[in-house]
Amino acid sequence: MPVQREEIRFSSDETFRLLKWTRSVDRVQVLRNGVARAISGQGDRWHYHRAMELTLIQRGAGTRFVADHIALFEAGDLVLIGSNVPHYWHQRGESAGLSLQWDFPLEHGVWSLGEIHTSLRTLAGKAQRGLYFRESTARAAAALMSELQSHSGLGRLALFFKLLDLLASTPPSHTRALAERPFALDGTVEHQEAVQRAVSFILAHYREPIRLESLLALTGMSRATFARQFTRHAGKSFSVFLNQVRLQAVCRALRETAEPVSAIAFANGFNQLSFFNRLFHREFGVSPSTMRARRID
């Protein structure tokens, strides 16, 4: 699946753009002045862009990838993604949501507004790890994003800055950094398309044995180049990435089915229960059965 660094262009008379999708993150509409314009989205593939992005999931579920972070997503999730941070929404079935995108380069006039300079800089810095919002902040931000759909002109801009203020002043207890470290890809990346093919292959075949040699043949890279480029784009090695994808699939099955833990582990690519149990506990700090019981409670 070809992919490039996504170029998001704003017209001279817009500070941000509001996107909406009702079925799939690759079929989005730009909403402005009561008019919806269809564009081709890239949310369903490993991609990045200079613009910051605030994404609200209104319906649906799946797996969220933000830099080196992998986790399940569901309705109500709100995530701020920083400039040039690679991300991907791997949805199961249909989904719906809203996204806001804005780009304030150094020459942008917004930085001349002293009242917001420091808070925006701080927010942008935190977003380089991906920032998850929860509780009352997430609910208030979701309401403002929905309200933006029915406004235009200066009123719309005022709502946008109200939303930024809400995010920038959120108490630490209402946020969680997603990636382990700040992450950004700059410029045109030569190996981006090859890594995307590898990621797509892993997501399609993680329940099966996947050999490194198969990915080397798929990407046309040497072992050393693949290891370096995959870690650069995904934030972790191929083996760690694969195991975390499998673990998230196990978590989903623990939540949604009554299948025995051993059957779930085998069905999602783990062929040694002792290894699976150690890996699960190291990743989540509890056993699979404990996690399932907590979900039931």
N, C-alpha and C positions, 0 to 999 in steps of 0.2 A: 504494500500500500504506500504510494509515494507521499511524502510529507516534506514540507519546508517550514522554515521559520515563518509564522503567520504575520503578515503585514496588516496592521489595523490602521486605517486612515480616517482621520476626523476632518470634517469640513471646517472652514474658517469661522463658521457661526455656531459651532457646537463645542461644548466643554467635555461632554461624555456621551456615551450611547447606551441605550437600554435594549437588551435582547430578551426574547421570549421564545420558549419552545414548548410544544404541547404533546409531542410524541417521542422525539429523539433529539439528542444533543447535536446531531449533525444536520438538523433541519430547523434553523432558527430564523426569527424575524427581527428586524430592527424596528422599534416603535418610536415614532416621533410625530408630534402634532396631530395625533389621532390617526396616523397612517402607518400601516405595517408593510415593510418591504422585506421580502424573502432574500436571504443570503445563504451561502454554503458555510456551515459551521465546521469546526475542527475539534470539538470537544470529545468526539468519539475516537480520537487517536492521540498518540504521544506528541505533544506540540508545546510551543512557548511563544510569547510575544512580549514586546516592550511595554504594552499597556498593562496597568494593574486591572485586576478583575475580581468582582464580588459576586459569588454565585449562590443562589438560593434554590434548594431542591424543594419543590412543592408537592411532587408526587413521584413515586417510583423508588427503586432501590438498586444497588449494585456495588461496585468496588471503586474507591477513589484512590488515585495515584497523584501525589504532589511531591515532586523531587524524590527523596528517599522514603517517603511515607506511603504506606499501603493500609487501607482500612475500608470497612463497609460504610456505605452512605445510605441514608434513608430520608423520607420526607421531613422537612423542618431543618435540615442541615444548612448552615451558612458558613461559607469559607471565603477568605480574602487571600488572593494569590498575587504575589509581588511581581515586579518587572523581570521578564526573562526566566521565570521559574517554570520548568517543565511540568505539565500536568495532563491528566487524562481521566475521563469519567466512563468507566466500563459498566454500562447499565444492563440490567436484566429485565427484559420486556420493555414496555414503554415508560417514559418518565416525562415530567413537566417541570418547568422552572423559569427563573428570571436571572439575568446576569447584567451587571453594570461594568462598563469598561471605560477607563480614562487614562490619559497619558500626559504627565506634566514634566517635560524635559526641563533642563536648567534654564532655558531661555523663556519658559512659559511665564506669563504675567502673574499667575497665581502666587509665585514666590515673592512678589513685591507686597503682598498683603501680610503685614506684620502679625496680625491676630492669629493667623493659621500656620505660619511658617514652621515653627517648632513642632507643633502637634502633627502636621502632615509628614514631616521628615521622620518623626518617631514611628508613626503608623507604617510608612513605607518600609522602614528598616525591619520592623517586626514581620511584615508580610513576606520577606525574603525566605522565611521558613514555612510559609503558609500559615494562616491564622484561622482557627476554628472558633466561632462565637456560639454561646449557648445561653440558656435561661432567658431572662427578661430582655437582655440586649438583642438576642437573636429574634425574639418575637417583635420587638419594636422596630428593628431594622427591616424585617420582612414586611411589616405594615407600611413603612415608608417606601420600600421598593414597589409594592403593589400600587400605592397612591401615585407614584410617578407616572403610571400609565395614563392617568386622566388629566395631567397638567402639561402646560406648554409655557414657553417664554420665561420671564423672570421668576414666576412662581415655581416652575420646574427646577430652575437653577437653585432657588432657595431651598427646595426640598433636598436636592443633591448635597448641598453644603450642610444641611441639618443632619443628613445621614452620615457624612464624613465626621462631623462633630461627635455623633453618637459612637461611632466606631473608635475614634481617637481617644475618647474619654471613658471607654469601657473599663471597669475594674478588672484587675488580673484574674479574679476568680471566675469571670465570665468568658475567659478566652483560654485557648490551648494552642501552643505552637505545634505544628505537625511534623515538619522535617527535623532531623537531629541537628542541622547546622544551616546557616544561610546558604542559599543555592541560587545560581543564576548562570544561564548560558548567553553569551554575547555574540553578536554577529552571525554570519552564515556558517553553519557547522557541516563540514564535509561528510561526516559519517552519520548524520541525523537519520537519513532514510534507511540505512542499513540497520541501525539500532531499532527503529520503528518496526521493521520486518521481524526482528528477533522478539520484541515485546509482543507483537500480534501473534506470533507463533506460540509463544509461551502461554498466552491467555487462551488460545484455542486448544492447546494440547496438554495443559498442566496435569491432567488426570493420568496421562500416559508417561512412560519413561522418556525423558528427553536427554539426549546426549549432547555434550558440548560440540562434538564433531558435526552434528546436524546443523547447529546454529552457525558454525564457521562456514559450512558449505552454503547456507542460506544467505549469509551476509557478504561472503567473498573476502573475509578478513583472516589474517593470521591469528593464532591463539593470543599473542601478546597484544596486538592491536584491538582485538575484540574485548579482551579483559579491560584494557585502558578506556576504550570508548564507551563500553556498556556502563562501567562505573561512573564515568563522567556524566552521562545522561540520566542514569537511573539512581545514582547515588549509592549504589551497592553492587556487589558482584552478582553474576548470573545465578549462582547456586543459592545465595541468600534471597534474591528476588523471587526465584522459583518457589522456594520453601515458604516465603511469606504469602505468595499468591495462594498456595495450597492451604496454608493455615487459615486465611480469610474465608476460603470456601468451606473449610471444616466448621468455622464459627457460624457461618450462615446455616449449614445443615444442622448444627446443634440447636440453633434457634427455631428452625422451621420443621424439623422432623423428629420422630421418636426412635430413629434407627440406633442400634448399638454404636458406641464410640468406635469400636474396632472396625465395624463395617464402613463407617464414615471415613475413617482414616485410610483404609484400603481403597475406597472408591475415589479418593482425591489425591492419589499418587504416592502415598506413603506405604512402603512394603515391609517396614520393620516397626512394630508397635513400640518397642523400647526407645528407638530413636525418635519416633513421633511424640511420645509422652515427654521425653526430655526437652525436645524442641518447643513443644506447646507450653510447658511450664516456664521455660526460659523467656519465651516471648510475652506471655500474658500473666505470669506469676501465680497461676492457679492450674489445677488439672482440668481436662475437658469436662468431666462430670460435675465439678464444682461450678464451672462457667455455665453449664446447662441449668443447674439448679438455681443459680442466681437469676437467670433469664426468666425462669418459671415464677420465681418469687416476685 
